[in-house]
Amino acid sequence: MSDLRDIATLCKEIDYLTKQVDTLRTERDESRRMFCQTLCKFIGDTPGLAETFANDQGWDCYKGLIQ
């Protein structure tokens, strides 16, 4: 019976930690979008520079910011 409680507790902890990871990923993605938007405002007239930087970082946040 104790083992089942331990497993149940671990499952709850895993669920909690998974939700935290999802929250952190969402916050990270939002921060990247904000950075890309700021970068586009400051160097948006420089063709491809902001997009190249974002791509070099492996970010897809540049898509749709400047047409």
C-alpha positions in Angstrom: 0.0 0.0 0.0 2.9 2.4 0.8 4.4 1.7 -2.6 1.1 2.8 -4.3 1.1 6.0 -2.3 4.7 6.7 -3.3 3.9 6.1 -6.9 0.8 8.4 -6.7 2.9 11.1 -5.1 5.6 10.8 -7.8 3.0 11.0 -10.5 1.6 14.2 -8.9 5.1 15.6 -8.7 5.8 14.7 -12.4 2.5 16.4 -13.4 3.4 19.5 -11.4 6.9 19.7 -12.9 5.6 19.1 -16.4 3.3 22.0 -16.0 6.2 24.2 -14.7 8.3 23.2 -17.8 5.3 24.1 -20.1 5.0 27.5 -18.3 8.7 28.2 -18.6 8.7 27.3 -22.3 5.7 29.6 -22.9 7.6 32.4 -21.1 10.8 31.7 -23.0 8.9 31.9 -26.3 7.2 35.1 -25.4 10.5 36.6 -24.4 12.0 35.6 -27.7 9.1 37.2 -29.6 9.5 40.4 -27.6 13.2 40.4 -28.3 12.6 39.8 -32.0 10.0 42.6 -32.1 12.4 45.0 -30.4 15.2 44.0 -32.8 13.0 44.5 -35.8 12.1 48.0 -34.5 15.8 49.0 -34.2 17.3 47.3 -37.2 14.2 46.5 -39.2 15.4 48.6 -42.1 18.6 46.5 -42.4 17.5 43.7 -44.8 17.8 40.3 -43.3 19.9 41.2 -40.2 17.2 40.6 -37.6 16.0 37.5 -39.4 19.6 36.1 -39.6 20.2 36.7 -35.9 16.9 34.9 -35.0 17.7 32.0 -37.3 21.2 31.7 -36.0 19.7 31.3 -32.5 17.3 28.7 -33.8 14.3 30.9 -33.1 11.3 31.1 -35.4 10.0 34.3 -33.8 10.9 36.5 -36.7 8.2 35.0 -38.9 5.5 37.5 -39.6 7.1 40.5 -37.9 8.2 42.2 -41.1 6.7 41.4 -44.4 
